[in-house]
C-alpha cells in the first residue's frame, strides 16, 4: 500500500454548500479509482502567501489516501488542473 497526502485549495468565492460539493466530488474521484481516503481535514479559509488567479485567500483541505497504485492520484491531479474551483493542489507520497 502506498500512502499519499493531498492538499488542495478551493476558491473563496464559492458558498459553503458549493465548497462541500467540490470536496465531495474530489473525494469520490479518489474512491472511484480504487483508493481509500483515511482522513479528511478541513483546515478552513486562510490567506494565501501570494495571489493565485486574483484570489487572496482560499479554503484549504487535506486528504490522507491509501492506494495500491497511483491511478487515483493521477486522476485527481488531472481533474484538479482542469477544475476552475481548485486554485492549487499538491500530492505528496508518504514514505514509510
matplotlib code that plots the C-alpha trace (Angstrom):
import matplotlib.pyplot as plt

x = [0.0, 1.1, 0.2, -0.4, -1.3, -3.3, -3.7, -5.9, -7.2, -10.8, -11.5, -13.1, -15.9, -18.0, -20.7, -20.3, -22.5, -20.6, -17.3, -18.6, -19.8, -16.3, -14.7, -17.2, -16.6, -12.8, -13.1, -15.3, -12.7, -10.2, -12.6, -13.9, -10.3, -9.6, -8.1, -9.3, -9.5, -8.3, -8.5, -10.2, -9.4, -11.0, -8.3, -10.6, -10.2, -6.7, -4.8, -2.5, 1.2, 0.6, -2.3, -3.3, -5.7, -6.6, -7.6, -6.0, -7.5, -8.9, -10.4, -7.7, -8.4, -6.1, -6.8, -4.8, -5.1, -4.2, -3.8, -2.3, -1.1, -1.0, -4.1, -6.3, -3.8, -3.1, -6.8, -7.2, -4.2, -5.7, -9.2, -7.8, -5.8, -8.9, -11.3, -11.9, -12.9, -9.5, -6.9, -3.9, -3.1, -0.2, 0.1, 2.8, 3.8, 4.5, 7.5, 7.3]
y = [0.0, 3.5, 6.5, 9.9, 13.4, 15.6, 19.2, 21.4, 25.0, 25.7, 29.2, 31.5, 32.9, 29.7, 29.3, 26.8, 24.2, 24.6, 24.1, 21.0, 19.7, 20.3, 18.4, 15.6, 15.4, 15.1, 12.6, 10.5, 10.7, 9.1, 6.3, 5.5, 4.9, 2.2, 4.2, 4.8, 8.2, 7.5, 11.1, 14.2, 17.5, 20.9, 23.5, 26.5, 29.6, 31.1, 33.9, 32.9, 33.9, 35.4, 36.0, 33.0, 33.8, 37.1, 35.3, 36.4, 33.5, 30.1, 27.1, 24.5, 20.8, 17.9, 14.3, 11.3, 8.5, 4.8, 3.2, 0.2, 2.2, 5.8, 5.7, 7.6, 10.3, 10.8, 11.2, 13.6, 15.6, 15.7, 16.8, 19.4, 21.0, 21.3, 22.5, 26.2, 25.6, 24.2, 27.0, 25.0, 21.4, 19.3, 15.5, 14.1, 10.4, 9.4, 7.1, 4.6]
z = [0.0, -0.8, 1.3, -0.1, 1.3, -1.0, -0.1, -2.2, -2.1, -3.2, -4.4, -1.8, -3.9, -3.6, -1.0, 1.9, 0.1, -3.2, -1.3, 0.3, -3.1, -4.6, -1.7, -2.1, -5.9, -5.5, -2.6, -4.9, -7.6, -5.2, -4.1, -7.5, -8.7, -6.1, -3.3, 0.2, 2.0, 5.5, 6.8, 5.6, 7.3, 6.6, 7.5, 6.9, 5.0, 5.1, 3.5, 0.6, 0.7, -2.8, -5.1, -7.2, -10.1, -8.4, -5.1, -1.9, 0.2, -0.2, 1.6, 2.5, 2.6, 3.4, 2.4, 3.5, 1.0, 0.8, -2.6, -4.3, -7.3, -8.4, -10.6, -8.2, -7.5, -11.3, -12.0, -9.0, -10.5, -14.0, -12.8, -10.3, -13.1, -15.2, -12.4, -12.0, -8.3, -7.3, -7.4, -6.3, -5.2, -4.0, -3.9, -1.7, -1.4, 2.2, 2.5, 5.3]

ax = plt.figure().add_subplot(projection="3d")
ax.plot(x, y, z, "-o")
ax.set_aspect("equal")
plt.show()
